[in-house]
Amino acid sequence: MKRIDLERKLRIAGCYLKREGASHSLWMNPKDGSIEAVPRHNEIKEPLAKKILKNLKVE
């Protein structure tokens, strides 16, 4: 999955970018306070993208 597509899904679900790290971006779901690191690669493997979406309670 493209990182841009993953970030779009996160924004639509109400998540926002908390901060930028050296190699990861931290995204937060304000509904429950969960935080997840998203790597800054152009392409993110499907299992990792699904894990990120699941941990942030998206979908």
Buried (B, 14 or more C-beta within 10 A) or exposed (E): BEBEEBBEBBEEBEBEEBEEEEEBBEBBBEEEEEEBBBBEEEEBEEEBBBEBBEBBBBE
